[in-house]
């Protein structure tokens, strides 16, 4: 029989052993009191990865000795939820734990409503995202929200020492933690990641020597060689999203979809990925292909409705399309130049002829006087001044060198002749 991972072997079974969440597990706390009274409400546990959400759910079930069902929003659907609810109707006080409940779409969350309201199940949902935005208001109103705090350095060091002293396997080895900074830095406050890394380091250094001395250099070397690091809040998070964006900007759909897969496999929020593609569609493609923004925006809406895992297909379609599209940063450069002009020249006056004139006094002062209504002229265009006098003739938008924007350039030149040097 395979040995359970260190993180699982070290999972507490009672509140007294839970590290770092004293406001929830401490004597007199609301959650502890509820557990001691045997009256646990449906709840949402909100906090960073590896801070004890799953552990608290297990402790509740273990303490109350009630039927306990576990589903993961990554791999479960409405059918799985309904099966658990039906089975729970024949049992008393069943608990349903749903990990990453924010990944459930509206339909999946709605399937829980009736059972939670009638008390058929006690729901415990775990999420790393703000439930105010990610959990339906109807479901949220039926649940208590408990916020888990990030684990502090002292908590993580305590976990390391406890594992070395009490784990059934590590306690049999002579392990000396000479340095812990690398372990703590890579773990990033995630107890599960900390245990996984410690176990990997110990296994790697177990070469027959009686004593295992753990140093920062050894940890970094082993981590770089053996661990595919992806931390949603750490350095790899920014490195990989950067690689993803630059691959699409560089018109490489193959690299783009690879980095997309890395993020999906690492548990990145699909809405974060989609949001970045919406930005890229304007910043790096713009008017070279206006459809890019439409597709990116539709992708953002779609992944909100669909959720994981099917949203990966929509993200892939959008990423490969954006990567394969013609590129232009002309719109991005235009607003950058315009903002610089605002900073340089300050609040220049709006030309009188294009000011709004809702009152008689304003008309008497010359507001809107001489304004030429474009649709009253040939080609729906009048070559009048729209910029402040100090910026007359200043070109902010310079169409990119691609077929679509070359058409825009030609059109603008026919309208403005040499004024903007198109």
Secondary structure, DSSP 8 states (H G I E B T S, - for coil): -----HHHHT--SSGGG--S-HHHHSTT-HHHHHHHHT----EEEE-STTSSHHHHHHHHHHHHT--EEEEETTT--HHHHHHHHHHHTTSSSEEEEEETGGGS-HHHHHHHHHHHHHTSEEEEEEESS-HHHHS-HHHHTTSEEEE-----HHHHHHHHHHHHHHSTTGGGSEEEES--HHHHHHHTT-HHHHHHHHHHHHHHH-SS-SEEEE-HHHHHHHHHHH-----TTSHHHHHHHHHHHHHHHTT-HHHHHHHHHHHHHTT--HHHHHHHHHHHIIIIIGGG-THHHHHHHHHHHHHHHH-TTTHHHHHHHHHHHHHHS----HHHHHHHHHHHHHHHH-S----GGGS---SHHHHHTTTTTT---GGGSGGG------S-GGGTT-------SSHHHHHHHHHHHHHHTTTTT-
